[in-house]
Amino acid sequence: MSDQPKAPLTTTTSIWPAAVVLIVAVVMLGVFMLINFVADQGVTSSSTTVPVVVGGLDVAPSSVALDYCRHTSEIPTNITSAFLVPRTSQVASPGNIPNAGAGDFDCYQPLVTRANSGSLLNFYAAHLETLGWNLFSHGASNGSPQSLFQKAGNDGFYWVVGITVNSVHGANVRWTFRIYQNSQTI
C-alpha cells in the first residue's frame, strides 16, 4: 500500500449568512420602532366629572351623606361615581354594613330629601345612566318605588346601587341608598 500523505481539503465557513439574518432583524426592529414612535398617540385620560342634567334635582357639591359607605377601600375606583346625592339630602339615621367584611360588600344609608319620589328616582336614573350604570329593575317586591342599577367594577365583580323610597312625609321623601358587590350575574 502506497498511500501518499495529502494535505487536508480547505473549506472556509463564512459568517456572512448569519450576519445577514442578524442585520435584517435589527433593521426590521428599527423600522417598527420608528413606526410606533410616529403613530403613537399617547394615553388619554377620561373625565369623571358629574354630568350636568337639565331639570330635576341639583347634585350636592359633596356626598358627605354617603361617607359611611364610601370610607372603605373595598369599592373600586370606577364604582365611586355612584356616590352622589341630591342637594337637599341629609342622613336620616346611621348607615349599616350588615356583614361587616364577612363576604361580599354591602352597605346602606337611610336618607331624607326635600323632593318627591318620582324626582328622586329620575335624578338617579339620569345621572347614573350617564355615568355608565345600567338600570335593570324598577319597583321593589313590597311595592315601594325602587330603582336598581348595575355596573361592572374593575375588581372583577358586578356592583349594584339601589335607591328605595321608604316613605313620603309632606315635601320630604325618606329613602335608602344601598350599594353592594354582586358576585353573581344578574
C-alpha positions as CSV (number, residue, x, y, z in Angstrom):
1,M,0.0,0.0,0.0
2,S,1.4,3.2,-1.0
3,D,-0.6,6.0,0.4
4,Q,0.9,9.2,-0.2
5,P,0.1,11.8,2.5
6,K,-2.2,14.5,1.2
7,A,-2.9,17.9,2.6
8,P,-6.4,18.3,4.1
9,L,-9.1,19.8,2.0
10,T,-9.6,23.5,2.7
11,T,-13.1,24.6,3.4
12,T,-14.0,28.1,4.5
13,T,-17.1,28.7,6.6
14,S,-18.4,32.1,6.1
15,I,-20.2,34.1,8.9
16,W,-22.0,36.3,6.4
17,P,-25.2,34.3,6.1
18,A,-25.7,34.5,9.8
19,A,-24.7,38.2,9.8
20,V,-27.2,38.9,7.1
21,V,-30.1,37.4,9.2
22,L,-29.0,39.4,12.2
23,I,-28.7,42.7,10.2
24,V,-32.2,42.2,8.7
25,A,-33.6,41.6,12.1
26,V,-32.1,44.7,13.6
27,V,-33.2,46.8,10.6
28,M,-36.8,45.4,10.9
29,L,-36.8,46.2,14.6
30,G,-35.7,49.7,13.9
31,V,-38.4,50.2,11.3
32,F,-41.1,49.0,13.6
33,M,-39.8,51.2,16.5
34,L,-39.9,54.2,14.1
35,I,-43.5,53.4,13.0
36,N,-44.5,53.1,16.7
37,F,-42.9,56.4,17.6
38,V,-44.6,58.2,14.7
39,A,-48.0,56.6,15.2
40,D,-48.1,56.7,19.0
41,Q,-51.0,58.9,20.3
42,G,-50.2,58.5,23.9
43,V,-52.6,57.7,26.8
44,T,-55.8,59.8,27.1
45,S,-57.4,60.2,30.4
46,S,-61.2,60.2,30.7
47,S,-63.1,62.7,32.7
48,T,-65.0,61.5,35.8
49,T,-67.0,64.7,36.4
50,V,-70.6,64.5,37.2
51,P,-72.7,65.3,34.1
52,V,-75.0,68.3,34.0
53,V,-78.6,67.2,33.7
54,V,-81.0,69.9,32.9
55,G,-84.1,70.0,35.0
56,G,-84.8,67.9,38.1
57,L,-82.9,67.9,41.3
58,D,-79.4,69.5,41.6
59,V,-76.4,67.4,42.6
60,A,-75.0,68.2,46.1
61,P,-71.4,69.6,45.9
62,S,-70.2,66.8,48.2
63,S,-71.6,63.4,49.1
64,V,-70.9,63.7,52.8
65,A,-74.2,61.9,53.5
66,L,-72.8,58.8,51.9
67,D,-69.4,58.8,53.6
68,Y,-70.3,55.9,55.9
69,C,-70.5,53.6,52.8
70,R,-67.7,55.3,50.9
71,H,-65.0,55.2,53.6
72,T,-64.0,51.6,52.9
73,S,-61.2,50.7,50.5
74,E,-63.2,47.8,49.0
75,I,-65.0,49.9,46.5
76,P,-63.3,50.1,43.1
77,T,-62.4,53.4,41.6
78,N,-64.8,53.1,38.7
79,I,-67.7,52.4,41.1
80,T,-67.3,55.6,43.2
81,S,-69.2,57.6,40.6
82,A,-72.4,56.3,42.2
83,F,-71.8,58.3,45.4
84,L,-73.8,61.4,44.6
85,V,-76.9,62.7,46.2
86,P,-79.5,65.5,45.5
87,R,-78.6,68.8,47.1
88,T,-81.2,68.7,49.8
89,S,-80.3,65.2,51.1
90,Q,-79.5,64.6,54.8
91,V,-78.7,61.5,56.8
92,A,-81.9,60.2,58.4
93,S,-80.3,57.5,60.6
94,P,-77.0,55.7,60.9
95,G,-75.8,53.6,58.0
96,N,-75.1,49.9,58.2
97,I,-72.7,47.4,56.7
98,P,-74.6,44.2,57.5
99,N,-71.9,41.6,57.0
100,A,-69.1,43.8,58.2
101,G,-66.4,42.4,56.0
102,A,-67.6,38.8,56.0
103,G,-68.3,38.1,52.4
104,D,-69.4,40.5,49.6
105,F,-69.5,44.2,50.4
106,D,-72.9,45.6,51.3
107,C,-73.8,49.0,52.7
108,Y,-76.9,51.0,53.1
109,Q,-77.6,54.6,54.3
110,P,-81.1,55.9,55.1
111,L,-81.5,59.5,53.9
112,V,-84.2,62.1,53.7
113,T,-84.5,64.6,50.7
114,R,-86.8,67.5,50.1
115,A,-88.4,66.2,46.9
116,N,-91.0,63.7,45.7
117,S,-90.2,60.1,45.0
118,G,-90.5,60.5,41.2
119,S,-88.0,63.3,41.2
120,L,-85.6,61.3,43.3
121,L,-85.7,58.2,41.1
122,N,-85.4,60.3,38.0
123,F,-82.4,62.1,39.5
124,Y,-80.6,58.8,39.8
125,A,-81.8,57.4,36.5
126,A,-80.5,60.5,34.7
127,H,-77.1,60.7,36.5
128,L,-76.1,57.1,36.9
129,E,-77.0,56.0,33.4
130,T,-75.0,58.9,32.1
131,L,-72.1,57.6,34.2
132,G,-72.3,54.1,32.8
133,W,-74.6,52.4,35.2
134,N,-77.4,50.2,33.7
135,L,-80.9,50.5,35.1
136,F,-82.1,46.9,35.3
137,S,-85.1,47.0,37.7
138,H,-88.0,49.2,38.8
139,G,-90.1,48.7,41.9
140,A,-89.4,46.6,45.0
141,S,-91.2,43.3,45.8
142,N,-93.2,45.1,48.5
143,G,-94.5,47.7,46.0
144,S,-92.2,50.6,47.1
145,P,-90.7,52.8,44.4
146,Q,-87.2,51.5,43.7
147,S,-84.5,51.6,41.0
148,L,-81.6,49.2,40.8
149,F,-78.5,50.0,38.8
150,Q,-75.6,47.7,37.9
151,K,-72.1,48.2,36.7
152,A,-69.0,46.0,36.3
153,G,-66.3,47.0,38.7
154,N,-62.6,46.9,37.7
155,D,-62.2,44.4,40.6
156,G,-64.0,41.7,38.5
157,F,-67.4,41.9,40.3
158,Y,-70.7,43.5,39.4
159,W,-71.8,46.3,41.7
160,V,-75.4,47.2,42.3
161,V,-76.8,50.5,43.6
162,G,-80.3,50.5,44.9
163,I,-82.5,53.6,45.5
164,T,-85.6,52.6,47.5
165,V,-88.2,55.1,48.6
166,N,-89.4,54.1,52.1
167,S,-92.0,56.8,52.8
168,V,-93.2,60.3,51.8
169,H,-93.9,62.8,54.5
170,G,-95.2,66.1,53.1
171,A,-92.5,67.5,50.9
172,N,-89.8,65.1,52.2
173,V,-89.0,61.6,51.0
174,R,-87.3,59.1,53.2
175,W,-85.3,56.7,51.2
176,T,-82.3,54.3,51.3
177,F,-79.1,54.3,49.3
178,R,-77.7,50.8,49.1
179,I,-74.5,49.7,47.3
180,Y,-73.4,46.1,47.3
181,Q,-71.0,43.8,45.5
182,N,-72.8,41.1,43.5
183,S,-70.6,38.1,43.0
184,Q,-73.1,36.6,40.6
185,T,-74.5,37.8,37.3
186,I,-78.0,39.2,37.1
